[in-house]
Amino acid sequence: MTLPEIAALLGLNLALILVAMAALWAAAGRGRRIGFIDGVWPLGMVALAGTTFLLTEGDPVRKGLLLWLVAIWAAPQAWRRLSPASRSEADERYARMVEVRAARFGWRRGVVSLLLVFLPQGVLAWLTALPVQLGQVSFLPPVGWIGWAGAVLAVAGIGLEGWGALRLAAPRKSPNADAQSGKGPPRWLRRPDYLGDVAVWCGLFLIAAETGPGRWSVIGPVFLTLALVHWARTENPRRVGDGG
């Protein structure tokens, strides 16, 4: 694909996911219930990979790897985040955030949920998913050892992310004991699900990076890594003032 064609593809994908997010916002009563958006976010990345799969003529092996690996990663994430308990917890978190922002800017709650939750989720999904978009546009070269190493890394990350999610879901006597005592591993290492997500998207990037356009998709895993590092450092279950 030529550069203008690639730009048009990325622009189309961005427009499609923003329209989808706006439609979800309208279907949710203009953002009255937001909790399901956490489960939609990974599914949006699968949709971006699927749209790209249909619209490009890149190497079929690389396209298949990118599409199936992101789908296998996203399915359990969406399943967990769309559970009633997860949706209820997310609704409370987003409700606090929307209330604070609405009061700060003097906007209606529906406008805040659209502009600060739904649409940004679409943009961030599009940005993170750059490897599964740009990695599909070139027919050459075929998948080499770097790409297969990336596939192995992505599979390992899927396993680590799943194990981390199960570990966090397990009941604990004192979930904040290590943080309060200053003992135990660093907060980043206490979130193996975050490490798993980084491994998945770095692996997908390696698959894409064997192509010229795919190398530019490094923006996606870099953004995700920085975001997860920030969340791992700042997350505090007792912080409720701004929904963080």
Secondary structure, DSSP 4 states (H G I P E B T S, - for coil): --HHHHHHHHHHHHHHHHHHHHHHHHHTTTTT--TTHHHHHHHHHHHHHHHHHHH--S-HHHHHHHHHHHHHHHHHHHHHHTSHHHHHHHHHHHHHHHHHHHHHHT--HHHHHIIIIIHHHHHHHHHHTHHHHHTTS---SPP-HHHHHHHHHHHHHHHHHHHHHHHHHS--S-TTHHHHHT-SS-GGGG-HHHHHHHHHHHHHHHHHHTSHHHHGGGHHHHHHHHHHHHHHHH--TT--SS--
